[in-house]
Amino acid sequence: MKGYSRWLALSALASVSACASVPMAPADLDLQGKRFQAPPSGKAAFYIYRESVFGGAYSVNVTMGQRALGALGADTWFLVDVEPGQYDMRCSAGEGSDSKVVAIATGETRYVEVAIRMGVMQPRCAVFEVAAEQGQKAVLGGKRAQEIR
């Protein structure tokens, strides 16, 4: 039993210390996004982020409608300027996917979290909109990931 406990502890440590690597944006774009400026005239903005307490070894793929944004790793985020409208925000990881339709108006900034949840064999993801204060705190504590262009 002692060997099993040691193996379990080592496995837990390895899963916590392992982190998925995703392409990162240049440092100047990271700093620019952390200023939380209003979107360009006639546009709206989404911050899509992932905090990581669980599942740091996995990345989460994120899309907005037909537009693939890329992957988010632990404590990373995207900033996307968009036309006002409704957007189907989707994530996929491990065993499944999730989505949420978010409406946004001209001049608005919205915060959307994609989170890792426990699955049976691999993690799942979830998408939900959060308050500006919560989203800004996560963005300030993370790094800007590079979008797919």
LUMRO-228151 format. One record per atom (N, C-alpha, C, O): chain; residue number from 1; x, y, z; atom name. Coordinates in Angstrom, 1 decimal, m for minus. Example, Ala and Ser with C-alpha at 12.3 -4.5 7.8 and 13.67 -1.06 7.14 Angstrom:
2
REC mol seq     px     py     pz atom
REC   A   1   13.2   m5.7    7.8    N
REC   A   1   12.3   m4.5    7.8   CA
REC   A   1   13.2   m3.3    7.8    C
REC   A   1   14.2   m3.3    8.5    O
REC   A   2   12.8   m2.2    7.1    N
REC   A   2   13.7   m1.1    7.1   CA
REC   A   2   12.9    0.0    7.9    C
REC   A   2   13.4    1.1    8.0    O
***
This chain:
149
REC mol seq     px     py     pz atom
REC   A   1    0.8   m1.2    0.0    N
REC   A   1    0.0    0.0    0.0   CA
REC   A   1    0.9    1.3    0.0    C
REC   A   1    0.5    2.3   m0.6    O
REC   A   2    2.0    1.2    0.7    N
REC   A   2    2.9    2.3    0.8   CA
REC   A   2    3.4    2.7   m0.6    C
REC   A   2    3.5    3.9   m0.9    O
REC   A   3    3.7    1.7   m1.5    N
REC   A   3    4.2    2.0   m2.8   CA
REC   A   3    3.1    2.7   m3.7    C
REC   A   3    3.4    3.6   m4.4    O
REC   A   4    1.9    2.3   m3.5    N
REC   A   4    0.7    2.9   m4.2   CA
REC   A   4    0.6    4.3   m3.8    C
REC   A   4    0.3    5.2   m4.7    O
REC   A   5    0.7    4.6   m2.5    N
REC   A   5    0.5    6.0   m2.0   CA
REC   A   5    1.6    6.9   m2.6    C
REC   A   5    1.4    8.0   m3.0    O
REC   A   6    2.8    6.4   m2.7    N
REC   A   6    4.0    7.1   m3.2   CA
REC   A   6    3.7    7.4   m4.7    C
REC   A   6    4.0    8.5   m5.2    O
REC   A   7    3.3    6.3   m5.5    N
REC   A   7    3.0    6.5   m6.9   CA
REC   A   7    1.9    7.5   m7.1    C
REC   A   7    2.0    8.3   m8.0    O
REC   A   8    0.8    7.5   m6.3    N
REC   A   8   m0.3    8.4   m6.4   CA
REC   A   8    0.2    9.8   m6.2    C
REC   A   8   m0.2   10.8   m6.9    O
REC   A   9    1.1   10.0   m5.2    N
REC   A   9    1.6   11.4   m4.9   CA
REC   A   9    2.5   11.9   m6.0    C
REC   A   9    2.4   13.0   m6.4    O
REC   A  10    3.3   11.0   m6.6    N
REC   A  10    4.1   11.4   m7.7   CA
REC   A  10    3.3   11.8   m8.9    C
REC   A  10    3.6   12.7   m9.6    O
REC   A  11    2.3   11.0   m9.2    N
REC   A  11    1.4   11.3  m10.3   CA
REC   A  11    0.7   12.6  m10.1    C
REC   A  11    0.6   13.4  m11.1    O
REC   A  12    0.2   12.9   m8.9    N
REC   A  12   m0.5   14.2   m8.7   CA
REC   A  12    0.5   15.3   m8.9    C
REC   A  12    0.1   16.3   m9.5    O
REC   A  13    1.7   15.2   m8.4    N
REC   A  13    2.7   16.2   m8.5   CA
REC   A  13    3.1   16.4  m10.0    C
REC   A  13    3.2   17.6  m10.4    O
REC   A  14    3.2   15.4  m10.8    N
REC   A  14    3.5   15.5  m12.2   CA
REC   A  14    2.4   16.2  m13.0    C
REC   A  14    2.6   17.0  m13.8    O
REC   A  15    1.1   15.9  m12.6    N
REC   A  15    0.0   16.5  m13.3   CA
REC   A  15   m0.1   18.0  m13.0    C
REC   A  15   m0.5   18.7  m13.8    O
REC   A  16    0.2   18.3  m11.8    N
REC   A  16    0.2   19.7  m11.4   CA
REC   A  16    1.3   20.5  m12.0    C
REC   A  16    1.1   21.7  m12.4    O
REC   A  17    2.5   20.0  m12.1    N
REC   A  17    3.6   20.7  m12.6   CA
REC   A  17    3.7   20.7  m14.1    C
REC   A  17    4.4   21.6  m14.7    O
REC   A  18    3.0   19.8  m14.8    N
REC   A  18    3.0   19.8  m16.3   CA
REC   A  18    2.1   20.9  m16.8    C
REC   A  18    1.0   21.0  m16.3    O
REC   A  19    2.5   21.7  m17.8    N
REC   A  19    1.7   22.7  m18.4   CA
REC   A  19    1.7   22.6  m19.9    C
REC   A  19    2.7   22.4  m20.5    O
REC   A  20    0.5   22.7  m20.5    N
REC   A  20    0.4   22.7  m21.9   CA
REC   A  20    1.0   24.0  m22.4    C
REC   A  20    0.8   25.1  m21.9    O
REC   A  21    1.8   23.9  m23.5    N
REC   A  21    2.4   25.1  m24.1   CA
REC   A  21    1.6   25.5  m25.3    C
REC   A  21    1.2   24.7  m26.1    O
REC   A  22    1.3   26.8  m25.4    N
REC   A  22    0.6   27.4  m26.5   CA
REC   A  22    1.4   28.6  m27.0    C
REC   A  22    2.2   29.1  m26.3    O
REC   A  23    1.3   28.9  m28.3    N
REC   A  23    2.0   30.1  m28.8   CA
REC   A  23    1.6   31.4  m28.1    C
REC   A  23    0.4   31.6  m27.9    O
REC   A  24    2.6   32.2  m27.7    N
REC   A  24    2.3   33.4  m27.0   CA
REC   A  24    2.4   34.6  m27.9    C
REC   A  24    3.3   34.7  m28.8    O
REC   A  25    1.6   35.7  m27.6    N
REC   A  25    1.7   36.9  m28.3   CA
REC   A  25    3.0   37.7  m27.8    C
REC   A  25    3.5   37.4  m26.7    O
REC   A  26    3.4   38.6  m28.6    N
REC   A  26    4.6   39.5  m28.1   CA
REC   A  26    4.2   40.2  m26.8    C
REC   A  26    3.1   40.5  m26.6    O
REC   A  27    5.2   40.5  m26.0    N
REC   A  27    5.1   41.2  m24.7   CA
REC   A  27    4.3   42.5  m24.9    C
REC   A  27    3.6   42.9  m24.0    O
REC   A  28    4.6   43.3  m25.9    N
REC   A  28    3.9   44.6  m26.1   CA
REC   A  28    2.4   44.4  m26.3    C
REC   A  28    1.6   45.3  m25.8    O
REC   A  29    2.0   43.4  m27.0    N
REC   A  29    0.5   43.1  m27.1   CA
REC   A  29   m0.1   42.7  m25.8    C
REC   A  29   m1.2   43.0  m25.5    O
REC   A  30    0.7   41.9  m25.0    N
REC   A  30    0.2   41.5  m23.7   CA
REC   A  30   m0.1   42.7  m22.8    C
REC   A  30   m1.1   42.9  m22.2    O
REC   A  31    0.9   43.6  m22.8    N
REC   A  31    0.8   44.9  m22.0   CA
REC   A  31   m0.4   45.8  m22.5    C
REC   A  31   m1.1   46.3  m21.7    O
REC   A  32   m0.5   45.9  m23.8    N
REC   A  32   m1.6   46.7  m24.4   CA
REC   A  32   m2.9   46.1  m24.0    C
REC   A  32   m3.8   46.9  m23.6    O
REC   A  33   m3.1   44.8  m24.0    N
REC   A  33   m4.4   44.2  m23.6   CA
REC   A  33   m4.7   44.4  m22.2    C
REC   A  33   m5.9   44.5  m21.8    O
REC   A  34   m3.7   44.5  m21.3    N
REC   A  34   m3.9   44.7  m19.9   CA
REC   A  34   m4.3   46.1  m19.5    C
REC   A  34   m4.5   46.4  m18.3    O
REC   A  35   m4.3   47.0  m20.5    N
REC   A  35   m4.8   48.4  m20.3   CA
REC   A  35   m6.3   48.5  m20.3    C
REC   A  35   m6.9   49.5  m19.8    O
REC   A  36   m7.0   47.5  m20.8    N
REC   A  36   m8.4   47.5  m20.9   CA
REC   A  36   m9.0   48.7  m21.5    C
REC   A  36  m10.0   49.3  m21.0    O
REC   A  37   m8.5   49.1  m22.7    N
REC   A  37   m9.0   50.3  m23.4   CA
REC   A  37  m10.3   49.9  m24.1    C
REC   A  37  m10.6   48.8  m24.4    O
REC   A  38  m11.0   50.9  m24.4    N
REC   A  38  m12.3   50.8  m25.1   CA
REC   A  38  m12.0   50.2  m26.5    C
REC   A  38  m10.9   50.5  m27.1    O
REC   A  39  m12.9   49.4  m27.1    N
REC   A  39  m12.7   48.9  m28.4   CA
REC   A  39  m12.6   50.0  m29.5    C
REC   A  39  m13.1   51.1  m29.2    O
REC   A  40  m12.1   49.7  m30.7    N
REC   A  40  m12.1   50.7  m31.7   CA
REC   A  40  m13.5   51.2  m32.1    C
REC   A  40  m14.4   50.5  m31.8    O
REC   A  41  m13.6   52.4  m32.6    N
REC   A  41  m14.9   52.9  m33.0   CA
REC   A  41  m15.7   52.0  m33.8    C
REC   A  41  m15.2   51.4  m34.8    O
REC   A  42  m17.0   51.8  m33.4    N
REC   A  42  m17.9   50.9  m34.2   CA
REC   A  42  m17.7   49.4  m33.9    C
REC   A  42  m18.4   48.6  m34.5    O
REC   A  43  m16.8   49.1  m33.0    N
REC   A  43  m16.5   47.7  m32.7   CA
REC   A  43  m16.9   47.3  m31.3    C
REC   A  43  m17.3   48.2  m30.5    O
REC   A  44  m16.7   46.1  m30.9    N
REC   A  44  m16.9   45.6  m29.6   CA
REC   A  44  m15.6   44.7  m29.3    C
REC   A  44  m14.9   44.4  m30.2    O
REC   A  45  m15.5   44.3  m28.1    N
REC   A  45  m14.3   43.4  m27.7   CA
REC   A  45  m14.6   42.3  m26.8    C
REC   A  45  m15.4   42.5  m25.9    O
REC   A  46  m14.0   41.2  m27.0    N
REC   A  46  m14.1   40.0  m26.2   CA
REC   A  46  m12.7   39.7  m25.6    C
REC   A  46  m11.7   39.6  m26.3    O
REC   A  47  m12.7   39.5  m24.3    N
REC   A  47  m11.5   38.9  m23.7   CA
REC   A  47  m12.0   37.4  m23.4    C
REC   A  47  m13.0   37.2  m22.7    O
REC   A  48  m11.2   36.5  m23.9    N
REC   A  48  m11.5   35.1  m23.7   CA
REC   A  48  m10.3   34.5  m22.9    C
REC   A  48   m9.2   34.6  m23.4    O
REC   A  49  m10.5   34.0  m21.8    N
REC   A  49   m9.4   33.6  m20.9   CA
REC   A  49   m9.6   32.2  m20.3    C
REC   A  49  m10.7   31.7  m20.3    O
REC   A  50   m8.5   31.7  m19.8    N
REC   A  50   m8.5   30.5  m19.1   CA
REC   A  50   m7.6   30.6  m17.9    C
REC   A  50   m6.4   30.8  m18.0    O
REC   A  51   m8.1   30.5  m16.7    N
REC   A  51   m7.3   30.4  m15.5   CA
REC   A  51   m7.1   28.9  m15.2    C
REC   A  51   m7.8   28.1  m15.8    O
REC   A  52   m6.1   28.6  m14.5    N
REC   A  52   m5.8   27.1  m14.3   CA
REC   A  52   m5.5   26.8  m12.8    C
REC   A  52   m4.5   27.2  m12.3    O
REC   A  53   m6.5   26.0  m12.3    N
REC   A  53   m6.2   25.4  m11.0   CA
REC   A  53   m6.1   23.9  m11.3    C
REC   A  53   m5.5   23.2  m10.5    O
REC   A  54   m6.8   23.5  m12.3    N
REC   A  54   m6.9   22.0  m12.6   CA
REC   A  54   m6.6   21.9  m14.1    C
REC   A  54   m7.1   22.7  m14.9    O
REC   A  55   m6.0   20.9  m14.5    N
REC   A  55   m5.8   20.5  m15.9   CA
REC   A  55   m4.8   21.4  m16.7    C
REC   A  55   m4.9   21.6  m17.9    O
REC   A  56   m3.8   21.8  m16.0    N
REC   A  56   m2.7   22.6  m16.6   CA
REC   A  56   m2.0   21.9  m17.7    C
REC   A  56   m1.4   22.6  m18.6    O
REC   A  57   m2.0   20.6  m17.8    N
REC   A  57   m1.3   19.8  m18.8   CA
REC   A  57   m2.1   19.8  m20.1    C
REC   A  57   m1.6   19.3  m21.1    O
REC   A  58   m3.3   20.4  m20.1    N
REC   A  58   m4.1   20.3  m21.3   CA
REC   A  58   m4.3   21.7  m21.8    C
REC   A  58   m4.5   22.7  m21.1    O
REC   A  59   m4.4   21.9  m23.2    N
REC   A  59   m4.8   23.1  m23.8   CA
REC   A  59   m6.3   23.0  m24.2    C
REC   A  59   m6.8   21.9  m24.3    O
REC   A  60   m6.9   24.1  m24.3    N
REC   A  60   m8.3   24.2  m24.7   CA
REC   A  60   m8.4   24.9  m26.0    C
REC   A  60   m8.0   26.1  m26.1    O
REC   A  61   m9.0   24.3  m27.0    N
REC   A  61   m9.2   25.0  m28.3   CA
REC   A  61  m10.4   25.9  m28.2    C
REC   A  61  m11.5   25.5  m27.7    O
REC   A  62  m10.3   27.1  m28.8    N
REC   A  62  m11.4   28.1  m28.7   CA
REC   A  62  m11.8   28.6  m30.1    C
REC   A  62  m10.9   28.9  m30.9    O
REC   A  63  m13.1   28.7  m30.3    N
REC   A  63  m13.6   29.2  m31.6   CA
REC   A  63  m14.7   30.2  m31.3    C
REC   A  63  m15.4   30.1  m30.2    O
REC   A  64  m14.9   31.1  m32.2    N
REC   A  64  m16.1   32.1  m32.2   CA
REC   A  64  m16.8   31.8  m33.5    C
REC   A  64  m16.4   32.3  m34.6    O
REC   A  65  m17.9   31.1  m33.5    N
REC   A  65  m18.6   30.8  m34.7   CA
REC   A  65  m17.7   29.9  m35.6    C
REC   A  65  m17.2   28.9  m35.1    O
REC   A  66  m17.4   30.4  m36.8    N
REC   A  66  m16.6   29.6  m37.7   CA
REC   A  66  m15.1   30.0  m37.6    C
REC   A  66  m14.2   29.4  m38.2    O
REC   A  67  m14.8   31.0  m36.8    N
REC   A  67  m13.4   31.5  m36.6   CA
REC   A  67  m12.7   30.8  m35.5    C
REC   A  67  m13.1   30.9  m34.3    O
REC   A  68  m11.6   30.1  m35.8    N
REC   A  68  m10.8   29.4  m34.8   CA
REC   A  68   m9.8   30.5  m34.3    C
REC   A  68   m9.1   31.1  m35.0    O
REC   A  69   m9.8   30.6  m33.0    N
REC   A  69   m8.9   31.6  m32.3   CA
REC   A  69   m7.6   31.0  m32.0    C
REC   A  69   m6.6   31.6  m32.0    O
REC   A  70   m7.6   29.7  m31.6    N
REC   A  70   m6.4   29.0  m31.2   CA
REC   A  70   m6.6   28.3  m29.9    C
REC   A  70   m7.7   28.0  m29.5    O
REC   A  71   m5.5   28.0  m29.3    N
REC   A  71   m5.5   27.2  m28.0   CA
REC   A  71   m5.1   28.1  m26.8    C
REC   A  71   m4.2   28.9  m26.9    O
REC   A  72   m5.8   27.9  m25.7    N
REC   A  72   m5.4   28.5  m24.5   CA
REC   A  72   m4.8   27.5  m23.5    C
REC   A  72   m5.4   26.4  m23.3    O
REC   A  73   m3.7   27.8  m22.9    N
REC   A  73   m3.1   27.0  m21.9   CA
REC   A  73   m3.5   27.6  m20.6    C
REC   A  73   m4.3   28.5  m20.5    O
REC   A  74   m2.8   27.1  m19.5    N
REC   A  74   m3.1   27.6  m18.2   CA
REC   A  74   m2.7   29.1  m18.1    C
REC   A  74   m1.7   29.5  m18.6    O
REC   A  75   m3.6   29.9  m17.6    N
REC   A  75   m3.5   31.3  m17.3   CA
REC   A  75   m3.1   32.1  m18.6    C
REC   A  75   m2.1   32.9  m18.6    O
REC   A  76   m3.8   31.9  m19.6    N
REC   A  76   m3.6   32.6  m20.9   CA
REC   A  76   m5.0   33.2  m21.4    C
REC   A  76   m6.0   32.9  m20.9    O
REC   A  77   m4.9   34.2  m22.3    N
REC   A  77   m6.1   34.9  m22.8   CA
REC   A  77   m5.9   35.4  m24.2    C
REC   A  77   m4.8   35.5  m24.7    O
REC   A  78   m7.1   35.7  m24.8    N
REC   A  78   m7.1   36.3  m26.1   CA
REC   A  78   m7.9   37.6  m26.0    C
REC   A  78   m8.7   37.7  m25.1    O
REC   A  79   m7.6   38.6  m26.8    N
REC   A  79   m8.4   39.8  m26.9   CA
REC   A  79   m8.8   39.9  m28.4    C
REC   A  79   m7.9   39.9  m29.3    O
REC   A  80  m10.1   39.9  m28.7    N
REC   A  80  m10.6   39.9  m30.0   CA
REC   A  80  m11.6   41.1  m30.2    C
REC   A  80  m12.6   41.2  m29.5    O
REC   A  81  m11.3   42.0  m31.2    N
REC   A  81  m12.2   43.0  m31.6   CA
REC   A  81  m13.1   42.5  m32.6    C
REC   A  81  m12.7   41.8  m33.6    O
REC   A  82  m14.4   42.7  m32.5    N
REC   A  82  m15.4   42.2  m33.3   CA
REC   A  82  m16.5   43.2  m33.7    C
REC   A  82  m16.6   44.3  m33.1    O
REC   A  83  m17.3   42.9  m34.7    N
REC   A  83  m18.4   43.6  m35.1   CA
REC   A  83  m19.5   43.3  m34.0    C
REC   A  83  m19.5   42.2  m33.5    O
REC   A  84  m20.3   44.3  m33.7    N
REC   A  84  m21.4   44.0  m32.7   CA
REC   A  84  m22.3   42.8  m33.3    C
REC   A  84  m22.5   42.7  m34.5    O
REC   A  85  m22.8   42.0  m32.4    N
REC   A  85  m23.7   40.9  m32.8   CA
REC   A  85  m23.7   39.8  m31.8    C
REC   A  85  m23.3   40.0  m30.6    O
REC   A  86  m24.1   38.6  m32.3    N
REC   A  86  m24.1   37.4  m31.4   CA
REC   A  86  m23.0   36.5  m31.8    C
REC   A  86  m22.8   36.3  m33.0    O
REC   A  87  m22.3   35.9  m30.9    N
REC   A  87  m21.2   35.0  m31.2   CA
REC   A  87  m21.4   33.7  m30.4    C
REC   A  87  m21.6   33.7  m29.2    O
REC   A  88  m21.2   32.6  m31.1    N
REC   A  88  m21.2   31.3  m30.5   CA
REC   A  88  m19.8   31.0  m30.1    C
REC   A  88  m18.9   30.6  m30.9    O
REC   A  89  m19.5   31.2  m28.8    N
REC   A  89  m18.2   30.9  m28.2   CA
REC   A  89  m18.1   29.4  m27.9    C
REC   A  89  m19.0   28.9  m27.2    O
REC   A  90  m17.1   28.7  m28.4    N
REC   A  90  m17.0   27.3  m28.2   CA
REC   A  90  m15.6   26.9  m27.7    C
REC   A  90  m14.6   27.6  m28.0    O
REC   A  91  m15.6   25.9  m26.9    N
REC   A  91  m14.3   25.3  m26.4   CA
REC   A  91  m14.3   23.8  m26.7    C
REC   A  91  m15.4   23.2  m26.7    O
REC   A  92  m13.2   23.2  m26.8    N
REC   A  92  m13.1   21.8  m27.0   CA
REC   A  92  m11.8   21.3  m26.3    C
REC   A  92  m10.7   21.9  m26.5    O
REC   A  93  m11.9   20.2  m25.5    N
REC   A  93  m10.7   19.7  m24.8   CA
REC   A  93  m11.0   18.3  m24.4    C
REC   A  93  m12.2   18.0  m24.0    O
REC   A  94  m10.1   17.4  m24.6    N
REC   A  94  m10.2   16.0  m24.1   CA
REC   A  94  m11.5   15.3  m24.6    C
REC   A  94  m11.7   15.0  m25.7    O
REC   A  95  m12.4   15.1  m23.6    N
REC   A  95  m13.6   14.4  m23.9   CA
REC   A  95  m14.8   15.1  m24.5    C
REC   A  95  m15.8   14.5  m24.9    O
REC   A  96  m14.7   16.4  m24.6    N
REC   A  96  m15.9   17.1  m25.1   CA
REC   A  96  m15.7   18.5  m25.4    C
REC   A  96  m14.6   19.1  m25.4    O
REC   A  97  m16.9   19.2  m25.6    N
REC   A  97  m16.9   20.6  m25.9   CA
REC   A  97  m18.1   21.3  m25.2    C
REC   A  97  m18.9   20.6  m24.7    O
REC   A  98  m18.1   22.6  m25.3    N
REC   A  98  m19.2   23.3  m24.7   CA
REC   A  98  m19.3   24.6  m25.5    C
REC   A  98  m18.4   25.0  m26.2    O
REC   A  99  m20.4   25.3  m25.4    N
REC   A  99  m20.6   26.5  m26.1   CA
REC   A  99  m21.6   27.4  m25.4    C
REC   A  99  m22.4   27.0  m24.5    O
REC   A 100  m21.5   28.7  m25.7    N
REC   A 100  m22.4   29.7  m25.2   CA
REC   A 100  m22.5   30.8  m26.2    C
REC   A 100  m21.5   31.3  m26.7    O
REC   A 101  m23.8   31.2  m26.5    N
REC   A 101  m24.0   32.4  m27.3   CA
REC   A 101  m23.9   33.6  m26.5    C
REC   A 101  m24.7   33.8  m25.5    O
REC   A 102  m23.1   34.6  m26.9    N
REC   A 102  m22.9   35.8  m26.2   CA
REC   A 102  m23.2   37.0  m27.1    C
REC   A 102  m22.6   37.1  m28.2    O
REC   A 103  m24.1   37.9  m26.8    N
REC   A 103  m24.5   39.1  m27.6   CA
REC   A 103  m23.6   40.2  m27.1    C
REC   A 103  m23.3   40.3  m25.9    O
REC   A 104  m23.1   41.0  m28.0    N
REC   A 104  m22.3   42.2  m27.7   CA
REC   A 104  m22.7   43.4  m28.5    C
REC   A 104  m22.9   43.2  m29.7    O
REC   A 105  m22.7   44.5  m27.9    N
REC   A 105  m23.1   45.8  m28.6   CA
REC   A 105  m21.9   46.6  m28.9    C
REC   A 105  m20.8   46.4  m28.3    O
REC   A 106  m22.0   47.6  m29.8    N
REC   A 106  m20.9   48.5  m30.1   CA
REC   A 106  m20.4   49.2  m28.8    C
REC   A 106  m21.2   49.6  m28.0    O
REC   A 107  m19.1   49.2  m28.7    N
REC   A 107  m18.5   49.8  m27.5   CA
REC   A 107  m18.3   49.0  m26.3    C
REC   A 107  m17.6   49.3  m25.4    O
REC   A 108  m19.0   47.8  m26.3    N
REC   A 108  m18.9   46.9  m25.1   CA
REC   A 108  m17.7   46.1  m25.1    C
REC   A 108  m17.1   45.8  m26.2    O
REC   A 109  m17.3   45.7  m23.9    N
REC   A 109  m16.2   44.7  m23.7   CA
REC   A 109  m16.8   43.6  m22.9    C
REC   A 109  m17.4   43.9  m21.8    O
REC   A 110  m16.7   42.3  m23.3    N
REC   A 110  m17.3   41.2  m22.5   CA
REC   A 110  m16.1   40.3  m22.2    C
REC   A 110  m15.1   40.2  m22.9    O
REC   A 111  m16.3   39.5  m21.1    N
REC   A 111  m15.3   38.6  m20.6   CA
REC   A 111  m15.9   37.2  m20.6    C
REC   A 111  m17.0   37.0  m20.0    O
REC   A 112  m15.2   36.3  m21.3    N
REC   A 112  m15.7   34.9  m21.4   CA
REC   A 112  m14.6   34.0  m20.9    C
REC   A 112  m13.4   34.0  m21.3    O
REC   A 113  m14.9   33.1  m19.9    N
REC   A 113  m14.0   32.2  m19.4   CA
REC   A 113  m14.2   30.8  m20.0    C
REC   A 113  m15.3   30.3  m20.1    O
REC   A 114  m13.1   30.1  m20.4    N
REC   A 114  m13.2   28.7  m20.8   CA
REC   A 114  m12.4   28.0  m19.6    C
REC   A 114  m11.3   28.4  m19.3    O
REC   A 115  m13.1   27.0  m19.1    N
REC   A 115  m12.5   26.3  m17.9   CA
REC   A 115  m12.4   24.8  m18.2    C
REC   A 115  m13.2   24.2  m18.9    O
REC   A 116  m11.4   24.2  m17.5    N
REC   A 116  m11.3   22.8  m17.6   CA
REC   A 116  m12.1   22.2  m16.4    C
REC   A 116  m12.1   22.7  m15.3    O
REC   A 117  m12.8   21.1  m16.8    N
REC   A 117  m13.6   20.4  m15.8   CA
REC   A 117  m13.2   18.9  m15.8    C
REC   A 117  m12.7   18.4  m16.8    O
REC   A 118  m13.5   18.2  m14.7    N
REC   A 118  m13.1   16.8  m14.7   CA
REC   A 118  m14.0   16.0  m15.7    C
REC   A 118  m15.2   16.2  m15.7    O
REC   A 119  m13.4   15.1  m16.4    N
REC   A 119  m14.1   14.1  m17.2   CA
REC   A 119  m13.8   12.7  m16.7    C
REC   A 119  m13.2   12.6  m15.6    O
REC   A 120  m14.3   11.7  m17.4    N
REC   A 120  m14.1   10.3  m16.9   CA
REC   A 120  m12.6    9.9  m17.1    C
REC   A 120  m12.0    9.5  m16.2    O
REC   A 121  m12.1   10.1  m18.3    N
REC   A 121  m10.7    9.7  m18.6   CA
REC   A 121   m9.8   10.9  m18.9    C
REC   A 121   m8.6   10.9  m18.7    O
REC   A 122  m10.4   11.9  m19.5    N
REC   A 122   m9.7   13.2  m19.9   CA
REC   A 122  m10.6   14.4  m19.4    C
REC   A 122  m11.8   14.2  m19.1    O
REC   A 123  m10.0   15.5  m19.4    N
REC   A 123  m10.8   16.7  m19.0   CA
REC   A 123  m11.9   17.1  m20.0    C
REC   A 123  m11.8   16.7  m21.2    O
REC   A 124  m12.8   17.9  m19.6    N
REC   A 124  m13.8   18.5  m20.4   CA
REC   A 124  m13.6   20.0  m20.3    C
REC   A 124  m12.8   20.5  m19.4    O
REC   A 125  m14.3   20.8  m21.1    N
REC   A 125  m14.3   22.2  m20.9   CA
REC   A 125  m15.6   22.8  m20.8    C
REC   A 125  m16.6   22.2  m21.1    O
REC   A 126  m15.7   24.0  m20.3    N
REC   A 126  m17.0   24.8  m20.1   CA
REC   A 126  m16.7   26.2  m20.5    C
REC   A 126  m15.6   26.7  m20.3    O
REC   A 127  m17.8   26.9  m21.0    N
REC   A 127  m17.7   28.3  m21.4   CA
REC   A 127  m18.8   29.0  m20.6    C
REC   A 127  m19.9   28.6  m20.5    O
REC   A 128  m18.4   30.2  m20.0    N
REC   A 128  m19.3   31.0  m19.4   CA
REC   A 128  m18.9   32.5  m19.4    C
REC   A 128  m17.7   32.7  m19.3    O
REC   A 129  m19.8   33.4  m19.4    N
REC   A 129  m19.5   34.8  m19.3   CA
REC   A 129  m19.4   35.2  m17.9    C
REC   A 129  m20.1   34.7  m17.0    O
REC   A 130  m18.4   36.1  m17.6    N
REC   A 130  m18.2   36.5  m16.2   CA
REC   A 130  m18.2   38.1  m16.1    C
REC   A 130  m18.2   38.7  m17.1    O
REC   A 131  m18.3   38.6  m14.9    N
REC   A 131  m18.3   40.0  m14.7   CA
REC   A 131  m16.9   40.6  m15.1    C
REC   A 131  m15.9   39.9  m15.0    O
REC   A 132  m16.9   41.9  m15.4    N
REC   A 132  m15.7   42.5  m15.8   CA
REC   A 132  m14.6   42.4  m14.8    C
REC   A 132  m13.4   42.2  m15.1    O
REC   A 133  m14.9   42.6  m13.5    N
REC   A 133  m13.9   42.6  m12.4   CA
REC   A 133  m13.2   41.2  m12.4    C
REC   A 133  m12.0   41.2  m12.2    O
REC   A 134  m14.0   40.2  m12.5    N
REC   A 134  m13.4   38.8  m12.5   CA
REC   A 134  m12.5   38.6  m13.7    C
REC   A 134  m11.4   38.0  m13.6    O
REC   A 135  m13.0   39.0  m14.9    N
REC   A 135  m12.3   38.8  m16.1   CA
REC   A 135  m11.0   39.6  m16.1    C
REC   A 135   m9.9   39.1  m16.5    O
REC   A 136  m11.0   40.8  m15.7    N
REC   A 136   m9.8   41.7  m15.6   CA
REC   A 136   m8.8   41.1  m14.7    C
REC   A 136   m7.6   41.2  m15.0    O
REC   A 137   m9.2   40.6  m13.5    N
REC   A 137   m8.3   40.0  m12.6   CA
REC   A 137   m7.6   38.8  m13.2    C
REC   A 137   m6.4   38.7  m13.1    O
REC   A 138   m8.3   38.0  m14.0    N
REC   A 138   m7.7   36.8  m14.6   CA
REC   A 138   m6.7   37.2  m15.7    C
REC   A 138   m5.6   36.7  m15.8    O
REC   A 139   m7.1   38.2  m16.5    N
REC   A 139   m6.2   38.7  m17.6   CA
REC   A 139   m4.9   39.3  m17.0    C
REC   A 139   m3.8   39.0  m17.5    O
REC   A 140   m5.1   40.1  m15.9    N
REC   A 140   m3.9   40.7  m15.3   CA
REC   A 140   m2.9   39.6  m14.7    C
REC   A 140   m1.7   39.8  m14.7    O
REC   A 141   m3.5   38.5  m14.3    N
REC   A 141   m2.7   37.4  m13.8   CA
REC   A 141   m2.2   36.4  m14.8    C
REC   A 141   m1.4   35.5  m14.5    O
REC   A 142   m2.5   36.6  m16.1    N
REC   A 142   m2.1   35.7  m17.1   CA
REC   A 142   m1.3   36.3  m18.2    C
REC   A 142   m0.8   37.5  m18.0    O
REC   A 143   m1.1   35.6  m19.3    N
REC   A 143   m0.3   36.1  m20.4   CA
REC   A 143   m1.2   36.0  m21.7    C
REC   A 143   m2.0   35.1  m21.8    O
REC   A 144   m1.0   36.9  m22.6    N
REC   A 144   m1.7   36.9  m23.9   CA
REC   A 144   m1.2   35.8  m24.8    C
REC   A 144    0.0   35.7  m25.1    O
REC   A 145   m2.1   34.9  m25.2    N
REC   A 145   m1.8   33.9  m26.2   CA
REC   A 145   m1.9   34.4  m27.6    C
REC   A 145   m2.7   35.4  m27.9    O
REC   A 146   m1.2   33.8  m28.5    N
REC   A 146   m1.2   34.3  m29.9   CA
REC   A 146   m2.4   33.6  m30.6    C
REC   A 146   m2.6   32.4  m30.6    O
REC   A 147   m3.2   34.4  m31.3    N
REC   A 147   m4.4   33.9  m32.1   CA
REC   A 147   m3.9   33.3  m33.4    C
REC   A 147   m2.8   33.6  m33.9    O
REC   A 148   m4.7   32.4  m33.9    N
REC   A 148   m4.4   31.9  m35.2   CA
REC   A 148   m4.9   33.0  m36.2    C
REC   A 148   m5.9   33.6  m36.0    O
REC   A 149   m4.1   33.3  m37.2    N
REC   A 149   m4.6   34.3  m38.2   CA
REC   A 149   m4.9   33.7  m39.5    C
REC   A 149   m5.2   34.4  m40.4    O
***
